[in-house]
Amino acid sequence: MNKVQDLQNTIENIVNGISGRMGVYVQLGNEHINVNGDLSMPSASLIKIPILLELFHQVEQGLIHLREINEIKDFKRVGGAGVLQSLTNDVKLTWYDLAVLMITVSDNMATNALIHRLNMNAVNDYCHAFTEATVLQREMMDYEAIKKGKDNWTSARDMVKLLTLIENEQFLSRESRQEIYSILTKQQFQDKLPARMDDTVTIANKTGELEGVEHDVAIIDGYGQRIYVAVLTHQLVNSYKGRSAISAIGYELYQYLKKA
């Protein structure tokens, strides 16, 4: 039995121990591990990944300038994750600043500002071009949309597809790809996939959470190799156990890199 098969068996055991739905998709070079990776689940803050990609896509089309200044007073204040909701109206930020806040602290105000600027349909066009299940149907903290049955959806496989675009020179320039990767490496939430790794690896990740939902997706670089991974959960009975299971998968990937 090869190492990838061993890793898949270990991940399957972790998935089978969860009370709820869990989907995992891992790309290791030319090999893949897929455990329920095509299950469609509420995206939570993972939807911010395609928003980030569409931002840089529009930058390259000349439709938006990253360093354009915006005033916070022009944005609708919403709660949930982030810091903008606590700042005064005289604060000024660039679109780049908003993208960093959207990813690193999952700022919902920043996200909604970017959705407005980019256009929700444009983000969905990007999703439809590269994914199967990913769709943006509502802004962050829009409970009225949720009541109407509108939510944001994705899958583990879709998330890995989007992460791999960051390396693909056919879709974005080298400068844009480096900027995107750099933003993801500044992620402040490290309690899931990276929780049991050390600084011998570099992790570029984005988390997401809602009631009964715990997600993390990452690009992991270390020991001369790169891994793309997405772990999504839904209908968790115990969110702590969900986070622990994601951390356990991260640890197994870390051990795989060390031993490969």
N, C-alpha and C positions, 0 to 999 in steps of 0.2 A: 504494500500500500504506500503511495507516495505522500509527500508532506501536505500537498493541497487537499488530498482526500482526507487525511487525518484532521486537518483544520476544519474541513466541511463537517465531519462527524462531530467534532467538538462543538461547533456552532449550532448544529442541529439539536444537540443535547441541551444547550442553553436555551434555545428557542422553545423546545418542548417542555421546559420547566417553568414557563411563564403562564400565568393566568390572564389571558388576553390574547390579542393578535400581535404578532411580531413578524416583520419582513426584513430580510438581510440580503444585501447584494454586495459582493466584493470582487474587484478586478485586480488580479495580480499578474501583470504582464499580459500574456495571451490567454491566461486561464481565469475562469470565473467561478465564484461560489454563489449559488442562488437558492435561498431558502425563503420561500414565499415572497420573493422579491418583486413580484408583479401585483401584489395586493394593493389596491387603491385605498389610501388612508387620508384623513384630514392632514393637511400639510403643516399646520401651525406656522411657525416662523421660517420653515424651510422654503416657503414661497419667496422669501427674500433673495434666494440664490438666483432664480431667473430674472428677478427685477434688477439685480446687480449686473447680470450679463447683458440685459437689454439696455441698461444705461450706457455701458461702454460701446455697445453696438451703435447706439444713436450718436455717441460722441464721434465715432469713426465716420459716420455719415454726415457729420457737421451740423446735426440737428440740435445739439446741446453742448455747452462748454462747461467742463468740469469746474473751472475756477470762477464761474459766474456767481456773484454775491446775491444772497437772499436774506430777507429779514424774517425773523421768527414770527413776528406779528401777523404775517401773511398766511401762516399755516394754522389749520384747525387743531386745537389741543385735544388729545385723546390720552387715556390712561394706559395701564399695563406697563410693559417693559419700556425702559428708556429714561433719558435724562432731560430731554427738551421740554417736557411738560412742566418741569420745575424751574426753567430759566425765565428771565425777564424778556419783555418784548423788544428790547433794543439790541438783542444779540443778532449778529449777522454771520451767516454760514454759506459756504460754497456747496455746490452739488456733490463735490468730492467729500466734504465734511459730512454731509448727510448720508452718503453711502457708507462711510466708515462707521457712523453711529448705528445705521441700520443693521450692519453685520456684527460689529464687535460688542455692542450692548443691546442689540435687537430692538432698537428704538422704533416704537410704533408711529410716532409723529413724523419722524424722518422718512419712514417707509411710505406713509400715506402721501407725503409731499412729493416723493419720487413717482408714485403711481399716478398722481395728477399730472406731473410734468411729462412723463413718458407716454401716458395714455394706456389704460388697462387693455384695450384691444391690441396694442402693439406688444405688450408683454405676453399676451395670449398667443399672438402670431408666432412669437419666438418659441413659446412652449410647444405649440402645435408642430413646429418645424423639426423639433429635436426629441420630443417625448411622446409617450402614449397616453398617460393618465394625468398629467400635470395641467392644472387650470387655475386661474385667478378669477374669482367671481365676486369678491368683496374686499373692502379695505380692512385694515387692522381695527379691531374693537367695534366693528359694525354689527351690533347685536340685532338690529332690525333686519339686516340682510340674512342673518342666520335664521331668524324666525320664519323668513320667507323661503327657507331651504337652500339658500346660496352659501356655499362654503368654498374653501380652497383645498385642492386635492393633489396628491402626488403618489409616487411609489418609490421603493428603494432603488429599483433598476433605473427609473427616470432620474433620480438624483445623481447616481453615478454617471449616467450619460451627460448630465449638465456639468459635473465636475471635470469630466475628461475634455470638455470643450475648452477649458482653460489652458490646456496643453496643445490644442489643435490650431496650427497657424493658418488653416484655411478659413477660419471664422473670425479671428481677431488678430490684430497686430501683436508683435512681441511686447511692445510697450504696454498695451492694454492688458495682456495676459499677466504680465509681471505685476501690474497695479492690482489686479483682482486677487492674485495669489497673496500678495503682500497684505492686503486688507484682511483676508481670511486667516492669516497667521497671527493677527492681532486679537483674535477672539478672546473675550474675557471669561466665557463660561467653559470651564475645563473639567466638569464633574462627571462627564459621561465617557465617551471613547478615550480621551487622553488621561483619565483619572489615575491609571496605574502604569503610565509610561514615564520615562525620564527624559532628560535633555539630550540623549543620544539620537533622538528622532525629532523631526520638525513636523508640526501638525497644523494644518490649515482646515478649520472646521466651522460648522454652523449648527447650532442646536435649535430645537423647537419643543414647546410644551403647551399643553392645554389640559383640562381635566381628563384624566385617563389616557393622556398622550405624552410620550417622551420620545424624542427623536435626536439623533446626531448623525451628521454626515461629515466625511473628512478625506483629505489627501494627506497621507502619511509618508514622509520621506525619511529613510534611514538605512544605514548599512548598504548603501549603493543601490537601493531599490525604492520603488514607489508603489503604494497601495491606494486604491480608491475604495471607499467603503461607505455604505449607507445602512443605518439601522433605524427602522421605524416601528413604533408600537401604537396600539389603539385599544380601547376598551380594557385598560389595565385595571385589575382589582386593587393593586397596590403600586403606586407610582415609584416608591422607593425601590421596590424589587425590580421594577422596570429599568430604572437608572443603573442599578447594580448589575443587571444582566447586560446592559450596553457596555458598562465598564469592563465586565468579564470578557466580552467579545473583543474590545480594544486591547486588553492584556494578551489575549491569544494571538492577535495580529502582531503585536509587539514582539512576542516570543518567536513567532514565525520569522520575522525579519532578523532577529538576532541569530537564529539557527540556520537560516537559509544559506 
